[in-house]
Amino acid sequence: MPELALPRDLSPFGMFLAADIVVQLVMVGLALASVLSWTVWLAKTIELAGARRRARGGLKVVEEATSLGEALDRLAPDAEVARDFAIAATAEIGASAGLPADGIKERIGSRLERIEAAAGRRISRGIGSLATIGATAPFVGLFGTVWGIMNSFIGISKAQTTNLAVVAPGIAEALLATALGLIAAIPAVMIYNVFARQIAGYRGVVGDAAAAVLRLAGRDIDRRSGGQLRKVHPAAE
């Protein structure tokens, strides 16, 4: 009775080399997805750490300032979002020179809202790939397993034997795809959840900075409400 040739190397790499080309492509794709997940983790960890530090520093400066002009003078150039808030508020006050004070706060709030939304989109960039990998990798691995088991059954039919020593290697190669799918998906989901919490915290700090700038703008408007709004800080011009 003919027998299937058994692979001598049953290590993960040996099983990969002995697997069908479709299963190999699935495994390579899952390995690349796993590499992408850890690359995103490293890049976003560094980006989020810097963004949170700058946002907290900017919030502290704005809360300690007594006017928009003072805040702009004290905000460092790398205090990106807080400085953008202060510049936008000052520019709106300058554009509203000669207009009634009513409605200026609303227009400033609209500007700050759009800046805050843009900052949220910017810091969330790249996170969607983690959700995609976490959701699809197990199914991609399962597809590789199903394909590999189908090939194993075809091999069993050709060999006309159900000897476990003949059947087991092919099934093990197929199941390796499912294992790689889980290896890619589980860290991606965990990293995504960690970043989701960190981004929520960052957005909270950005929202606090926007509210603090709006309060400063309200004070400046109330101080000048007896006359026309003419003064514009140079940084907003």
HELIX and SHEET records of a PDB file:
HELIX    1   1 PRO A   12  ALA A   18  1                                   7    
HELIX    2   2 ILE A   21  GLU A   64  1                                  44    
HELIX    3   3 LEU A   68  ARG A   74  1                                   7    
HELIX    4   4 GLU A   80  ALA A   95  1                                  16    
HELIX    5   5 ILE A  104  SER A  124  1                                  21    
HELIX    6   6 ILE A  127  ALA A  159  1                                  33    
HELIX    7   7 LEU A  164  ARG A  224  1                                  61    
HELIX    8   8 PRO A  234  ALA A  236  5                                   3    
END                                                                             
